[in-house]
Amino acid sequence: MNPLSPESQTLVDTTLAALDDLKAKDVLSLDVRSLTSLADVMIIASGTSTRHVKSLADNVVKMVKEAGMKPIGMEGERDGDWVLIDLGGVIVHVMQPATRAFYDLERLWTPGASGHITQAKA
């Protein structure tokens, strides 16, 4: 597959650094360009508690802004079980482990994985 656009690559690098900075668990970066036009990359990470999930999400937003980019939106920060951050070319999911296991986004967004959702061909 073609390399990511420079903007998307910068978002990925900044996001991964922000997550690493606060010790996110089980960080996974998935190239989803062949699956959707909504984003180039989906990043999934776990936090160890509600507070950790919120802190990770806040740090991603902070570092993205410091890098001169503007997040489009963030949802779920009030509850802290699952925070979604829309960065345009990159979508970030920060979740508690039980929530992550229940929704199993890795399986849904990995091409060829069992249970992967595909479009029917007409």
PyMOL commands that place a pseudoatom at each C-alpha (Angstrom):
pseudoatom trace, name=CA, resn=MET, resi=1, chain=A, elem=C, hetatm=0, pos=[0.000, 0.000, 0.000]
pseudoatom trace, name=CA, resn=ASN, resi=2, chain=A, elem=C, hetatm=0, pos=[1.129, 3.574, -0.644]
pseudoatom trace, name=CA, resn=PRO, resi=3, chain=A, elem=C, hetatm=0, pos=[2.748, 5.531, 2.177]
pseudoatom trace, name=CA, resn=LEU, resi=4, chain=A, elem=C, hetatm=0, pos=[0.547, 7.748, 4.305]
pseudoatom trace, name=CA, resn=SER, resi=5, chain=A, elem=C, hetatm=0, pos=[0.249, 11.425, 3.462]
pseudoatom trace, name=CA, resn=PRO, resi=6, chain=A, elem=C, hetatm=0, pos=[2.728, 13.583, 5.396]
pseudoatom trace, name=CA, resn=GLU, resi=7, chain=A, elem=C, hetatm=0, pos=[-0.134, 15.050, 7.451]
pseudoatom trace, name=CA, resn=SER, resi=8, chain=A, elem=C, hetatm=0, pos=[-1.503, 11.620, 8.391]
pseudoatom trace, name=CA, resn=GLN, resi=9, chain=A, elem=C, hetatm=0, pos=[1.994, 10.335, 9.214]
pseudoatom trace, name=CA, resn=THR, resi=10, chain=A, elem=C, hetatm=0, pos=[2.589, 13.347, 11.483]
pseudoatom trace, name=CA, resn=LEU, resi=11, chain=A, elem=C, hetatm=0, pos=[-0.741, 12.702, 13.222]
pseudoatom trace, name=CA, resn=VAL, resi=12, chain=A, elem=C, hetatm=0, pos=[0.146, 9.024, 13.725]
pseudoatom trace, name=CA, resn=ASP, resi=13, chain=A, elem=C, hetatm=0, pos=[3.624, 9.832, 15.055]
pseudoatom trace, name=CA, resn=THR, resi=14, chain=A, elem=C, hetatm=0, pos=[2.312, 12.563, 17.382]
pseudoatom trace, name=CA, resn=THR, resi=15, chain=A, elem=C, hetatm=0, pos=[-0.507, 10.339, 18.658]
pseudoatom trace, name=CA, resn=LEU, resi=16, chain=A, elem=C, hetatm=0, pos=[1.775, 7.380, 19.317]
pseudoatom trace, name=CA, resn=ALA, resi=17, chain=A, elem=C, hetatm=0, pos=[4.226, 9.642, 21.166]
pseudoatom trace, name=CA, resn=ALA, resi=18, chain=A, elem=C, hetatm=0, pos=[1.394, 11.091, 23.286]
pseudoatom trace, name=CA, resn=LEU, resi=19, chain=A, elem=C, hetatm=0, pos=[0.144, 7.623, 24.179]
pseudoatom trace, name=CA, resn=ASP, resi=20, chain=A, elem=C, hetatm=0, pos=[3.658, 6.374, 24.953]
pseudoatom trace, name=CA, resn=ASP, resi=21, chain=A, elem=C, hetatm=0, pos=[4.337, 9.469, 27.066]
pseudoatom trace, name=CA, resn=LEU, resi=22, chain=A, elem=C, hetatm=0, pos=[1.623, 8.421, 29.537]
pseudoatom trace, name=CA, resn=LYS, resi=23, chain=A, elem=C, hetatm=0, pos=[2.259, 4.680, 29.240]
pseudoatom trace, name=CA, resn=ALA, resi=24, chain=A, elem=C, hetatm=0, pos=[-0.785, 3.506, 27.272]
pseudoatom trace, name=CA, resn=LYS, resi=25, chain=A, elem=C, hetatm=0, pos=[-1.175, -0.268, 27.142]
pseudoatom trace, name=CA, resn=ASP, resi=26, chain=A, elem=C, hetatm=0, pos=[-1.486, -2.506, 24.055]
pseudoatom trace, name=CA, resn=VAL, resi=27, chain=A, elem=C, hetatm=0, pos=[-1.246, 0.284, 21.482]
pseudoatom trace, name=CA, resn=LEU, resi=28, chain=A, elem=C, hetatm=0, pos=[-2.224, -0.827, 17.987]
pseudoatom trace, name=CA, resn=SER, resi=29, chain=A, elem=C, hetatm=0, pos=[-2.079, 1.202, 14.784]
pseudoatom trace, name=CA, resn=LEU, resi=30, chain=A, elem=C, hetatm=0, pos=[-4.185, -0.086, 11.864]
pseudoatom trace, name=CA, resn=ASP, resi=31, chain=A, elem=C, hetatm=0, pos=[-4.020, 1.167, 8.274]
pseudoatom trace, name=CA, resn=VAL, resi=32, chain=A, elem=C, hetatm=0, pos=[-7.717, 1.253, 7.321]
pseudoatom trace, name=CA, resn=ARG, resi=33, chain=A, elem=C, hetatm=0, pos=[-7.461, 3.008, 3.934]
pseudoatom trace, name=CA, resn=SER, resi=34, chain=A, elem=C, hetatm=0, pos=[-8.587, -0.128, 2.094]
pseudoatom trace, name=CA, resn=LEU, resi=35, chain=A, elem=C, hetatm=0, pos=[-11.646, -0.455, 4.376]
pseudoatom trace, name=CA, resn=THR, resi=36, chain=A, elem=C, hetatm=0, pos=[-13.064, 3.055, 4.695]
pseudoatom trace, name=CA, resn=SER, resi=37, chain=A, elem=C, hetatm=0, pos=[-12.777, 6.587, 3.412]
pseudoatom trace, name=CA, resn=LEU, resi=38, chain=A, elem=C, hetatm=0, pos=[-13.367, 8.002, 6.905]
pseudoatom trace, name=CA, resn=ALA, resi=39, chain=A, elem=C, hetatm=0, pos=[-9.710, 7.831, 7.945]
pseudoatom trace, name=CA, resn=ASP, resi=40, chain=A, elem=C, hetatm=0, pos=[-6.306, 6.534, 6.941]
pseudoatom trace, name=CA, resn=VAL, resi=41, chain=A, elem=C, hetatm=0, pos=[-5.323, 5.064, 10.295]
pseudoatom trace, name=CA, resn=MET, resi=42, chain=A, elem=C, hetatm=0, pos=[-7.131, 3.858, 13.381]
pseudoatom trace, name=CA, resn=ILE, resi=43, chain=A, elem=C, hetatm=0, pos=[-5.166, 3.756, 16.614]
pseudoatom trace, name=CA, resn=ILE, resi=44, chain=A, elem=C, hetatm=0, pos=[-6.475, 1.708, 19.529]
pseudoatom trace, name=CA, resn=ALA, resi=45, chain=A, elem=C, hetatm=0, pos=[-4.976, 1.872, 23.015]
pseudoatom trace, name=CA, resn=SER, resi=46, chain=A, elem=C, hetatm=0, pos=[-5.906, 0.830, 26.531]
pseudoatom trace, name=CA, resn=GLY, resi=47, chain=A, elem=C, hetatm=0, pos=[-5.717, 2.719, 29.795]
pseudoatom trace, name=CA, resn=THR, resi=48, chain=A, elem=C, hetatm=0, pos=[-5.596, 1.112, 33.202]
pseudoatom trace, name=CA, resn=SER, resi=49, chain=A, elem=C, hetatm=0, pos=[-8.423, 3.138, 34.761]
pseudoatom trace, name=CA, resn=THR, resi=50, chain=A, elem=C, hetatm=0, pos=[-11.023, 5.779, 33.955]
pseudoatom trace, name=CA, resn=ARG, resi=51, chain=A, elem=C, hetatm=0, pos=[-8.570, 8.480, 34.971]
pseudoatom trace, name=CA, resn=HIS, resi=52, chain=A, elem=C, hetatm=0, pos=[-5.799, 6.954, 32.838]
pseudoatom trace, name=CA, resn=VAL, resi=53, chain=A, elem=C, hetatm=0, pos=[-8.076, 6.748, 29.768]
pseudoatom trace, name=CA, resn=LYS, resi=54, chain=A, elem=C, hetatm=0, pos=[-9.071, 10.404, 30.183]
pseudoatom trace, name=CA, resn=SER, resi=55, chain=A, elem=C, hetatm=0, pos=[-5.456, 11.484, 30.711]
pseudoatom trace, name=CA, resn=LEU, resi=56, chain=A, elem=C, hetatm=0, pos=[-4.291, 9.596, 27.624]
pseudoatom trace, name=CA, resn=ALA, resi=57, chain=A, elem=C, hetatm=0, pos=[-6.988, 11.195, 25.475]
pseudoatom trace, name=CA, resn=ASP, resi=58, chain=A, elem=C, hetatm=0, pos=[-6.251, 14.666, 26.859]
pseudoatom trace, name=CA, resn=ASN, resi=59, chain=A, elem=C, hetatm=0, pos=[-2.536, 14.184, 26.175]
pseudoatom trace, name=CA, resn=VAL, resi=60, chain=A, elem=C, hetatm=0, pos=[-3.217, 13.177, 22.561]
pseudoatom trace, name=CA, resn=VAL, resi=61, chain=A, elem=C, hetatm=0, pos=[-5.305, 16.313, 22.011]
pseudoatom trace, name=CA, resn=LYS, resi=62, chain=A, elem=C, hetatm=0, pos=[-2.703, 18.493, 23.744]
pseudoatom trace, name=CA, resn=MET, resi=63, chain=A, elem=C, hetatm=0, pos=[0.230, 17.159, 21.723]
pseudoatom trace, name=CA, resn=VAL, resi=64, chain=A, elem=C, hetatm=0, pos=[-1.672, 17.316, 18.424]
pseudoatom trace, name=CA, resn=LYS, resi=65, chain=A, elem=C, hetatm=0, pos=[-2.497, 20.964, 19.110]
pseudoatom trace, name=CA, resn=GLU, resi=66, chain=A, elem=C, hetatm=0, pos=[1.133, 21.674, 20.074]
pseudoatom trace, name=CA, resn=ALA, resi=67, chain=A, elem=C, hetatm=0, pos=[2.177, 20.163, 16.725]
pseudoatom trace, name=CA, resn=GLY, resi=68, chain=A, elem=C, hetatm=0, pos=[0.011, 22.771, 14.992]
pseudoatom trace, name=CA, resn=MET, resi=69, chain=A, elem=C, hetatm=0, pos=[-2.900, 20.515, 14.068]
pseudoatom trace, name=CA, resn=LYS, resi=70, chain=A, elem=C, hetatm=0, pos=[-6.492, 20.805, 15.175]
pseudoatom trace, name=CA, resn=PRO, resi=71, chain=A, elem=C, hetatm=0, pos=[-8.519, 17.828, 16.444]
pseudoatom trace, name=CA, resn=ILE, resi=72, chain=A, elem=C, hetatm=0, pos=[-11.985, 17.626, 14.903]
pseudoatom trace, name=CA, resn=GLY, resi=73, chain=A, elem=C, hetatm=0, pos=[-13.692, 16.254, 17.986]
pseudoatom trace, name=CA, resn=MET, resi=74, chain=A, elem=C, hetatm=0, pos=[-13.589, 14.075, 21.066]
pseudoatom trace, name=CA, resn=GLU, resi=75, chain=A, elem=C, hetatm=0, pos=[-16.366, 11.978, 22.599]
pseudoatom trace, name=CA, resn=GLY, resi=76, chain=A, elem=C, hetatm=0, pos=[-16.678, 9.881, 25.735]
pseudoatom trace, name=CA, resn=GLU, resi=77, chain=A, elem=C, hetatm=0, pos=[-14.282, 11.832, 27.924]
pseudoatom trace, name=CA, resn=ARG, resi=78, chain=A, elem=C, hetatm=0, pos=[-16.936, 12.310, 30.625]
pseudoatom trace, name=CA, resn=ASP, resi=79, chain=A, elem=C, hetatm=0, pos=[-17.352, 8.575, 31.315]
pseudoatom trace, name=CA, resn=GLY, resi=80, chain=A, elem=C, hetatm=0, pos=[-13.796, 7.469, 30.570]
pseudoatom trace, name=CA, resn=ASP, resi=81, chain=A, elem=C, hetatm=0, pos=[-14.590, 3.903, 29.490]
pseudoatom trace, name=CA, resn=TRP, resi=82, chain=A, elem=C, hetatm=0, pos=[-14.007, 4.677, 25.812]
pseudoatom trace, name=CA, resn=VAL, resi=83, chain=A, elem=C, hetatm=0, pos=[-12.794, 7.981, 24.429]
pseudoatom trace, name=CA, resn=LEU, resi=84, chain=A, elem=C, hetatm=0, pos=[-12.846, 8.528, 20.679]
pseudoatom trace, name=CA, resn=ILE, resi=85, chain=A, elem=C, hetatm=0, pos=[-10.681, 11.294, 19.211]
pseudoatom trace, name=CA, resn=ASP, resi=86, chain=A, elem=C, hetatm=0, pos=[-11.274, 12.315, 15.599]
pseudoatom trace, name=CA, resn=LEU, resi=87, chain=A, elem=C, hetatm=0, pos=[-8.129, 13.817, 14.119]
pseudoatom trace, name=CA, resn=GLY, resi=88, chain=A, elem=C, hetatm=0, pos=[-9.347, 13.710, 10.520]
pseudoatom trace, name=CA, resn=GLY, resi=89, chain=A, elem=C, hetatm=0, pos=[-6.970, 11.252, 8.860]
pseudoatom trace, name=CA, resn=VAL, resi=90, chain=A, elem=C, hetatm=0, pos=[-6.489, 9.417, 12.137]
pseudoatom trace, name=CA, resn=ILE, resi=91, chain=A, elem=C, hetatm=0, pos=[-9.140, 8.132, 14.546]
pseudoatom trace, name=CA, resn=VAL, resi=92, chain=A, elem=C, hetatm=0, pos=[-7.999, 7.255, 18.057]
pseudoatom trace, name=CA, resn=HIS, resi=93, chain=A, elem=C, hetatm=0, pos=[-9.837, 4.942, 20.448]
pseudoatom trace, name=CA, resn=VAL, resi=94, chain=A, elem=C, hetatm=0, pos=[-8.638, 4.914, 24.064]
pseudoatom trace, name=CA, resn=MET, resi=95, chain=A, elem=C, hetatm=0, pos=[-10.469, 2.297, 26.099]
pseudoatom trace, name=CA, resn=GLN, resi=96, chain=A, elem=C, hetatm=0, pos=[-10.444, 0.418, 29.340]
pseudoatom trace, name=CA, resn=PRO, resi=97, chain=A, elem=C, hetatm=0, pos=[-9.434, -3.237, 28.774]
pseudoatom trace, name=CA, resn=ALA, resi=98, chain=A, elem=C, hetatm=0, pos=[-12.907, -4.710, 29.431]
pseudoatom trace, name=CA, resn=THR, resi=99, chain=A, elem=C, hetatm=0, pos=[-14.540, -2.286, 26.997]
pseudoatom trace, name=CA, resn=ARG, resi=100, chain=A, elem=C, hetatm=0, pos=[-11.859, -2.983, 24.398]
pseudoatom trace, name=CA, resn=ALA, resi=101, chain=A, elem=C, hetatm=0, pos=[-12.317, -6.739, 24.726]
pseudoatom trace, name=CA, resn=PHE, resi=102, chain=A, elem=C, hetatm=0, pos=[-16.104, -6.431, 24.450]
pseudoatom trace, name=CA, resn=TYR, resi=103, chain=A, elem=C, hetatm=0, pos=[-16.136, -4.325, 21.272]
pseudoatom trace, name=CA, resn=ASP, resi=104, chain=A, elem=C, hetatm=0, pos=[-13.054, -6.018, 19.731]
pseudoatom trace, name=CA, resn=LEU, resi=105, chain=A, elem=C, hetatm=0, pos=[-12.352, -3.241, 17.227]
pseudoatom trace, name=CA, resn=GLU, resi=106, chain=A, elem=C, hetatm=0, pos=[-9.132, -4.959, 16.159]
pseudoatom trace, name=CA, resn=ARG, resi=107, chain=A, elem=C, hetatm=0, pos=[-11.146, -7.830, 14.683]
pseudoatom trace, name=CA, resn=LEU, resi=108, chain=A, elem=C, hetatm=0, pos=[-13.629, -5.501, 13.000]
pseudoatom trace, name=CA, resn=TRP, resi=109, chain=A, elem=C, hetatm=0, pos=[-10.963, -3.306, 11.377]
pseudoatom trace, name=CA, resn=THR, resi=110, chain=A, elem=C, hetatm=0, pos=[-8.357, -5.898, 10.389]
pseudoatom trace, name=CA, resn=PRO, resi=111, chain=A, elem=C, hetatm=0, pos=[-8.729, -7.109, 6.777]
pseudoatom trace, name=CA, resn=GLY, resi=112, chain=A, elem=C, hetatm=0, pos=[-9.220, -10.860, 6.555]
pseudoatom trace, name=CA, resn=ALA, resi=113, chain=A, elem=C, hetatm=0, pos=[-9.823, -11.316, 10.277]
pseudoatom trace, name=CA, resn=SER, resi=114, chain=A, elem=C, hetatm=0, pos=[-12.613, -13.630, 11.322]
pseudoatom trace, name=CA, resn=GLY, resi=115, chain=A, elem=C, hetatm=0, pos=[-15.767, -11.592, 11.686]
pseudoatom trace, name=CA, resn=HIS, resi=116, chain=A, elem=C, hetatm=0, pos=[-14.458, -8.712, 9.573]
pseudoatom trace, name=CA, resn=ILE, resi=117, chain=A, elem=C, hetatm=0, pos=[-17.280, -6.733, 8.007]
pseudoatom trace, name=CA, resn=THR, resi=118, chain=A, elem=C, hetatm=0, pos=[-17.054, -6.561, 4.224]
pseudoatom trace, name=CA, resn=GLN, resi=119, chain=A, elem=C, hetatm=0, pos=[-19.282, -4.997, 1.622]
pseudoatom trace, name=CA, resn=ALA, resi=120, chain=A, elem=C, hetatm=0, pos=[-21.282, -7.339, -0.568]
pseudoatom trace, name=CA, resn=LYS, resi=121, chain=A, elem=C, hetatm=0, pos=[-20.528, -7.045, -4.279]
pseudoatom trace, name=CA, resn=ALA, resi=122, chain=A, elem=C, hetatm=0, pos=[-23.459, -6.384, -6.564]
for i in range(1, 122): cmd.bond("trace and resi %d" % i, "trace and resi %d" % (i + 1))
show_as sticks, trace
zoom trace
